[in-house]
Amino acid sequence: MYENFKLCRDLTEAATCIVVEQYKDGTFLRVYHTHIPRSRLSNDSRQQLLCSLVAHFSHMGPDRIVSHYVNRRGTERLAADWPWHTSYPEPGVQRTYCGTNTKAWSDEIVSKSQFVRPTDRNQENSGNGPDSHR
């Protein structure tokens, strides 16, 4: 099942869409959005980037950031891990996200043949043209 949630209408197969949202006053507000060429970002780097963005926008101090990256050996109390999820907001698109009150995600087209550009779908379904981010 596809979640059909907040897919970037500018998503292309050549780029990874990066988004950060923060919970405030009962809603999530978008605080960052960019596109990065897929060839410039490995899977491991993308995951570390998402963690770094969550840390930055959560205003975490250096000790708390370090505690997210150390292993579980020892007696020091570690910060809780950020939850990670993979979902499919649309056919052909994979979303990877982490965080809770501050969450960061990346969207990538993983199957060009299955992907229907949101602007095309909106025009077909409503006749009103593209809408804003959902």
N, CA, C and O of each residue as an XYZ file, in Angstrom:
536
protein
N       0.842     -1.174      0.000
C       0.000      0.000      0.000
C       0.889      1.240      0.000
O       1.907      1.284      0.691
N       0.504      2.223     -0.764
C       1.285      3.446     -0.880
C       0.692      4.512      0.013
O      -0.525      4.681      0.076
N       1.566      5.236      0.708
C       1.076      6.206      1.685
C       0.644      7.523      1.058
O      -0.115      8.271      1.674
N       1.107      7.827     -0.156
C       0.641      9.008     -0.881
C       0.718     10.264     -0.024
O      -0.260     11.007      0.068
N       1.854     10.513      0.600
C       1.969     11.575      1.587
C       3.152     12.478      1.298
O       4.299     12.033      1.340
N       2.889     13.730      1.010
C       3.890     14.783      0.880
C       4.997     14.462     -0.114
O       6.167     14.733      0.157
N       4.653     13.902     -1.234
C       5.655     13.620     -2.250
C       5.990     14.908     -2.980
O       5.094     15.658     -3.366
N       7.262     15.164     -3.169
C       7.734     16.376     -3.842
C       7.340     16.327     -5.314
O       7.614     15.342     -5.999
N       6.712     17.363     -5.791
C       6.282     17.380     -7.189
C       7.449     17.609     -8.146
O       7.291     17.462     -9.358
N       8.624     17.969     -7.612
C       9.806     18.172     -8.448
C      10.745     16.968     -8.437
O      11.853     17.054     -8.966
N      10.327     15.850     -7.849
C      11.161     14.659     -7.764
C      11.476     14.117     -9.156
O      10.584     13.962     -9.990
N      12.765     13.831     -9.396
C      13.199     13.236    -10.657
C      14.083     12.037    -10.344
O      14.558     11.875     -9.220
N      14.297     11.197    -11.358
C      15.148     10.026    -11.126
C      16.612     10.401    -10.942
O      17.389      9.589    -10.441
N      17.006     11.599    -11.330
C      18.397     12.017    -11.234
C      18.756     12.585     -9.861
O      19.932     12.814     -9.578
N      17.756     12.815     -9.005
C      18.024     13.492     -7.737
C      17.365     12.768     -6.573
O      16.398     12.024     -6.734
N      17.924     13.014     -5.399
C      17.337     12.580     -4.144
C      16.735     13.809     -3.486
O      17.391     14.843     -3.361
N      15.501     13.693     -3.073
C      14.812     14.786     -2.386
C      15.026     14.599     -0.888
O      14.771     13.521     -0.350
N      15.493     15.649     -0.215
C      15.739     15.618      1.225
C      14.792     16.617      1.889
O      14.702     17.769      1.466
N      14.082     16.167      2.941
C      13.118     17.012      3.640
C      13.317     16.857      5.143
O      13.594     15.760      5.630
N      13.173     17.969      5.880
C      13.152     17.931      7.347
C      11.901     18.661      7.803
O      11.593     19.757      7.333
N      11.180     18.029      8.735
C      10.017     18.651      9.340
C      10.127     18.569     10.854
O      10.714     17.635     11.399
N       9.549     19.569     11.527
C       9.536     19.598     12.989
C       8.111     19.747     13.490
O       7.293     20.457     12.905
N       7.839     19.057     14.588
C       6.528     19.128     15.224
C       6.466     20.390     16.077
O       7.344     20.637     16.903
N       5.415     21.186     15.867
C       5.226     22.395     16.661
C       3.741     22.738     16.671
O       3.099     22.792     15.621
N       3.214     22.965     17.840
C       1.819     23.381     18.006
C       0.832     22.469     17.270
O      -0.092     22.942     16.610
N       1.044     21.156     17.394
C       0.090     20.211     16.854
C       0.238     19.869     15.384
O      -0.590     19.141     14.835
N       1.269     20.376     14.739
C       1.464     20.067     13.314
C       2.954     19.987     12.990
O       3.791     20.512     13.725
N       3.270     19.325     11.885
C       4.644     19.274     11.416
C       4.860     20.396     10.412
O       4.096     20.544      9.457
N       5.904     21.184     10.634
C       6.268     22.275      9.740
C       7.531     21.918      8.978
O       8.488     21.416      9.567
N       7.546     22.164      7.699
C       8.729     21.906      6.883
C       9.765     22.991      7.167
O       9.488     24.183      7.035
N      10.977     22.550      7.564
C      12.037     23.504      7.889
C      13.205     23.425      6.914
O      14.081     24.290      6.919
N      13.220     22.389      6.078
C      14.311     22.259      5.114
C      13.861     21.360      3.975
O      13.155     20.376      4.191
N      14.278     21.708      2.748
C      13.947     20.913      1.562
C      14.988     21.215      0.490
O      15.228     22.376      0.157
N      15.601     20.171     -0.043
C      16.596     20.355     -1.101
C      16.640     19.113     -1.977
O      16.113     18.061     -1.614
N      17.274     19.249     -3.132
C      17.522     18.119     -4.030
C      19.017     17.984     -4.243
O      19.727     18.971     -4.433
N      19.487     16.733     -4.207
C      20.906     16.430     -4.375
C      21.030     15.415     -5.499
O      20.275     14.443     -5.525
N      21.962     15.610     -6.431
C      22.149     14.600     -7.476
C      22.419     13.226     -6.847
O      23.253     13.103     -5.950
N      21.717     12.208     -7.316
C      21.870     10.860     -6.745
C      23.298     10.360     -6.825
O      23.746      9.615     -5.954
N      24.009     10.762     -7.854
C      25.390     10.310     -8.023
C      26.329     10.896     -6.967
O      27.467     10.442     -6.837
N      25.877     11.882     -6.222
C      26.719     12.538     -5.224
C      26.501     12.008     -3.812
O      27.171     12.453     -2.880
N      25.567     11.056     -3.635
C      25.188     10.641     -2.300
C      25.001      9.125     -2.241
O      24.036      8.588     -2.785
N      25.944      8.436     -1.568
C      25.794      6.994     -1.398
C      24.695      6.710     -0.385
O      24.249      7.619      0.316
N      24.258      5.466     -0.301
C      23.228      5.081      0.654
C      23.683      5.345      2.082
O      22.921      5.888      2.882
N      24.923      4.964      2.415
C      25.444      5.207      3.765
C      25.525      6.700      4.070
O      25.148      7.138      5.157
N      26.015      7.476      3.111
C      26.117      8.922      3.320
C      24.740      9.554      3.486
O      24.562     10.466      4.293
N      23.781      9.070      2.729
C      22.417      9.597      2.827
C      21.849      9.358      4.224
O      21.223     10.248      4.800
N      22.062      8.164      4.770
C      21.568      7.869      6.113
C      22.253      8.752      7.156
O      21.601      9.256      8.070
N      23.566      8.939      7.019
C      24.281      9.802      7.958
C      23.838     11.255      7.823
O      23.747     11.977      8.815
N      23.563     11.678      6.594
C      23.067     13.028      6.360
C      21.727     13.239      7.062
O      21.524     14.268      7.706
N      20.817     12.282      6.945
C      19.515     12.410      7.609
C      19.688     12.518      9.124
O      19.030     13.337      9.765
N      20.566     11.699      9.698
C      20.845     11.783     11.144
C      21.404     13.153     11.514
O      21.007     13.741     12.520
N      22.318     13.652     10.707
C      22.922     14.957     10.980
C      21.884     16.075     10.927
O      21.916     16.999     11.739
N      20.975     15.986      9.981
C      19.927     17.003      9.879
C      18.986     16.949     11.078
O      18.579     17.990     11.595
N      18.639     15.744     11.521
C      17.799     15.619     12.725
C      18.531     16.233     13.917
O      17.928     16.979     14.689
N      19.801     15.937     14.077
C      20.586     16.489     15.188
C      20.640     18.016     15.106
O      20.433     18.699     16.109
N      20.911     18.541     13.937
C      21.009     19.993     13.769
C      19.697     20.692     14.117
O      19.679     21.625     14.920
N      18.608     20.241     13.514
C      17.332     20.918     13.727
C      16.720     20.621     15.099
O      15.780     21.297     15.516
N      17.251     19.611     15.803
C      16.830     19.336     17.178
C      17.663     20.125     18.180
O      17.435     20.039     19.387
N      18.626     20.891     17.684
C      19.504     21.712     18.533
C      20.228     20.856     19.567
O      20.335     21.224     20.737
N      20.721     19.706     19.111
C      21.428     18.794     20.006
C      22.837     19.309     20.266
O      23.496     19.847     19.376
N      23.281     19.133     21.499
C      24.648     19.478     21.848
C      25.604     18.382     21.420
O      25.179     17.285     21.058
N      26.906     18.679     21.461
C      27.889     17.699     20.973
C      27.896     16.386     21.741
O      28.074     15.334     21.128
N      27.708     16.404     23.060
C      27.714     15.153     23.827
C      26.552     14.252     23.423
O      26.710     13.034     23.332
N      25.407     14.835     23.185
C      24.246     14.029     22.779
C      24.430     13.483     21.367
O      24.046     12.348     21.085
N      25.011     14.281     20.485
C      25.282     13.798     19.128
C      26.263     12.636     19.172
O      26.042     11.613     18.523
N      27.336     12.782     19.925
C      28.328     11.710     20.037
C      27.673     10.443     20.574
O      27.978      9.344     20.109
N      26.777     10.584     21.546
C      26.159      9.403     22.145
C      25.315      8.614     21.143
O      25.070      7.426     21.352
N      24.875      9.243     20.076
C      24.122      8.532     19.043
C      25.021      7.647     18.182
O      24.537      6.725     17.526
N      26.310      7.919     18.181
C      27.212      7.207     17.285
C      28.109      6.194     17.977
O      28.770      5.410     17.296
N      28.157      6.180     19.300
C      29.007      5.202     19.979
C      28.259      3.878     20.110
O      27.028      3.842     20.107
N      29.021      2.795     20.225
C      28.383      1.484     20.341
C      27.812      1.285     21.743
O      27.939      2.162     22.598
N      27.199      0.164     21.974
C      26.476     -0.096     23.221
C      27.354     -0.672     24.332
O      26.848     -0.999     25.405
N      28.626     -0.798     24.098
C      29.524     -1.294     25.144
C      29.742     -0.194     26.182
O      29.671      0.990     25.854
N      30.002     -0.573     27.413
C      30.275      0.414     28.451
C      29.052      0.700     29.292
O      27.973      0.152     29.064
N      29.242      1.574     30.276
C      28.178      1.848     31.238
C      27.558      3.229     31.063
O      26.569      3.544     31.724
N      28.111      4.044     30.199
C      27.534      5.377     30.028
C      26.147      5.261     29.413
O      25.894      4.407     28.564
N      25.269      6.127     29.854
C      23.922      6.151     29.280
C      23.985      6.768     27.890
O      24.557      7.842     27.700
N      23.398      6.085     26.931
C      23.416      6.553     25.550
C      22.091      7.193     25.199
O      21.054      6.880     25.783
N      22.143      8.083     24.248
C      20.902      8.656     23.724
C      20.132      7.558     23.004
O      20.722      6.627     22.455
N      18.830      7.674     23.011
C      17.999      6.692     22.312
C      18.243      6.776     20.814
O      18.484      7.855     20.272
N      18.179      5.642     20.159
C      18.315      5.629     18.705
C      17.103      6.284     18.065
O      15.988      6.204     18.580
N      17.341      6.930     16.939
C      16.224      7.464     16.179
C      15.572      6.309     15.433
O      16.265      5.459     14.873
N      14.265      6.274     15.422
C      13.618      5.214     14.648
C      13.830      5.429     13.152
O      13.795      6.558     12.663
N      14.048      4.337     12.439
C      14.223      4.358     10.986
C      13.087      3.593     10.341
O      12.664      2.551     10.841
N      12.599      4.110      9.237
C      11.526      3.443      8.509
C      11.771      3.584      7.015
O      12.374      4.553      6.553
N      11.300      2.617      6.290
C      11.270      2.694      4.832
C       9.831      2.524      4.403
O       9.124      1.639      4.883
N       9.407      3.379      3.496
C       8.035      3.288      3.004
C       8.033      3.607      1.516
O       9.069      3.920      0.929
N       6.873      3.522      0.931
C       6.714      3.755     -0.499
C       5.548      4.725     -0.695
O       4.395      4.302     -0.782
N       5.850      6.037     -0.765
C       4.773      7.016     -0.859
C       3.985      6.934     -2.160
O       2.814      7.312     -2.199
N       4.602      6.454     -3.205
C       3.970      6.305     -4.516
C       4.609      5.097     -5.205
O       5.716      4.703     -4.838
N       3.944      4.507     -6.183
C       4.591      3.431     -6.941
C       5.911      3.925     -7.539
O       5.962      4.983     -8.167
N       6.967      3.151     -7.339
C       8.272      3.478     -7.902
C       9.113      4.415     -7.064
O      10.227      4.751     -7.467
N       8.619      4.857     -5.896
C       9.358      5.788     -5.036
C       9.602      5.144     -3.682
O       8.690      4.585     -3.072
N      10.846      5.231     -3.220
C      11.192      4.715     -1.896
C      11.532      5.887     -0.991
O      12.293      6.778     -1.369
N      10.961      5.876      0.207
C      11.235      6.907      1.218
C      11.931      6.248      2.395
O      11.504      5.197      2.872
N      13.005      6.871      2.859
C      13.700      6.444      4.064
C      13.681      7.618      5.021
O      14.088      8.723      4.662
N      13.206      7.384      6.244
C      13.174      8.497      7.178
C      13.545      8.076      8.581
O      13.453      6.905      8.950
N      13.973      9.076      9.365
C      14.331      8.844     10.757
C      13.845     10.016     11.589
O      13.544     11.092     11.072
N      13.778      9.780     12.891
C      13.402     10.835     13.812
C      11.974     10.701     14.286
O      11.220      9.845     13.823
N      11.615     11.573     15.225
C      10.261     11.587     15.769
C       9.710     13.009     15.708
O       9.054     13.368     14.731
N       9.962     13.826     16.730
C       9.463     15.201     16.699
C      10.182     16.057     15.666
O       9.602     16.995     15.121
N      11.418     15.743     15.401
C      12.128     16.280     14.247
C      12.405     15.076     13.369
O      13.066     14.130     13.798
N      11.903     15.103     12.135
C      12.092     13.949     11.262
C      12.676     14.416      9.934
O      12.339     15.480      9.415
N      13.550     13.590      9.415
C      14.182     13.853      8.124
C      13.932     12.652      7.235
O      13.958     11.510      7.695
N      13.687     12.916      5.948
C      13.502     11.801      5.027
C      14.104     12.122      3.680
O      14.349     13.275      3.325
N      14.333     11.044      2.943
C      14.784     11.167      1.558
C      13.836     10.360      0.683
O      13.388      9.278      1.061
N      13.544     10.896     -0.471
C      12.740     10.201     -1.471
C      13.587      9.981     -2.707
O      14.296     10.882     -3.154
N      13.509      8.771     -3.261
C      14.219      8.433     -4.489
C      13.311      7.601     -5.381
O      12.544      6.762     -4.907
N      13.411      7.847     -6.668
C      12.695      7.009     -7.628
C      13.507      5.736     -7.802
O      14.668      5.782     -8.209
N      12.894      4.599     -7.493
C      13.584      3.316     -7.591
C      13.099      2.502     -8.787
O      13.738      1.524     -9.174
N      11.974      2.904     -9.371
C      11.462      2.239    -10.566
C      10.794      3.288    -11.454
O       9.648      3.680    -11.235
N      11.538      3.722    -12.450
C      11.025      4.765    -13.344
C       9.758      4.304    -14.062
O       8.860      5.110    -14.308
N       9.679      3.024    -14.397
C       8.521      2.529    -15.145
C       7.230      2.559    -14.311
O       6.139      2.655    -14.873
N       7.343      2.479    -12.984
C       6.159      2.502    -12.121
C       5.789      3.900    -11.645
O       4.649      4.140    -11.245
N       6.741      4.820    -11.687
C       6.529      6.155    -11.126
C       5.652      7.011    -12.041
O       5.883      7.097    -13.247
N       4.649      7.635    -11.444
C       3.813      8.606    -12.146
C       4.048      9.945    -11.468
O       3.745     10.112    -10.287
N       4.588     10.897    -12.217
C       4.895     12.215    -11.658
C       3.640     12.811    -11.022
O       2.577     12.808    -11.643
N       3.747     13.333     -9.768
C       2.564     13.880     -9.100
C       1.838     14.936     -9.933
O       0.609     14.996     -9.893
N       2.549     15.759    -10.675
C       1.880     16.787    -11.474
C       1.038     16.129    -12.568
O      -0.054     16.609    -12.872
N       1.526     15.041    -13.164
C       0.756     14.324    -14.186
C      -0.491     13.693    -13.573
O      -1.572     13.759    -14.158
N      -0.346     13.084    -12.401
C      -1.460     12.425    -11.738
C      -2.532     13.443    -11.358
O      -3.722     13.181    -11.529
N      -2.121     14.595    -10.847
C      -3.092     15.614    -10.449
C      -3.873     16.126    -11.651
O      -5.079     16.353    -11.553
N      -3.207     16.309    -12.770
C      -3.895     16.787    -13.964
C      -4.879     15.746    -14.469
O      -5.979     16.086    -14.905
N      -4.486     14.470    -14.410
C      -5.367     13.399    -14.873
C      -6.585     13.251    -13.973
O      -7.702     13.071    -14.458
N      -6.368     13.327    -12.648
C      -7.444     13.035    -11.701
C      -8.372     14.210    -11.434
O      -9.570     14.011    -11.233
N      -7.848     15.424    -11.427
C      -8.681     16.549    -11.017
C      -9.003     17.508    -12.151
O     -10.020     18.200    -12.110
N      -8.159     17.554    -13.146
C      -8.349     18.518    -14.212
C      -7.964     19.911    -13.797
O      -8.121     20.849    -14.579
N      -7.453     20.081    -12.561
C      -7.116     21.403    -12.043
C      -5.640     21.704    -12.102
O      -5.228     22.787    -11.687
N      -4.826     20.797    -12.599
C      -3.385     21.023    -12.641
C      -2.737     20.625    -11.344
O      -3.402     20.107    -10.447
N      -1.431     20.863    -11.230
C      -0.695     20.418    -10.050
C      -1.115     21.197     -8.803
O      -1.436     22.384     -8.865
N      -1.103     20.494     -7.675
C      -1.365     21.163     -6.401
C      -0.076     21.278     -5.623
O       0.966     20.812     -6.084
N      -0.124     21.884     -4.460
C       1.067     22.042     -3.646
C       1.381     20.723     -2.953
O       0.651     19.743     -3.097
N       2.476     20.713     -2.199
C       2.864     19.508     -1.453
C       1.723     19.081     -0.565
O       1.050     19.907      0.049
N       1.514     17.787     -0.504
C       0.427     17.263      0.338
C       0.881     17.101      1.748
O       0.104     16.673      2.602
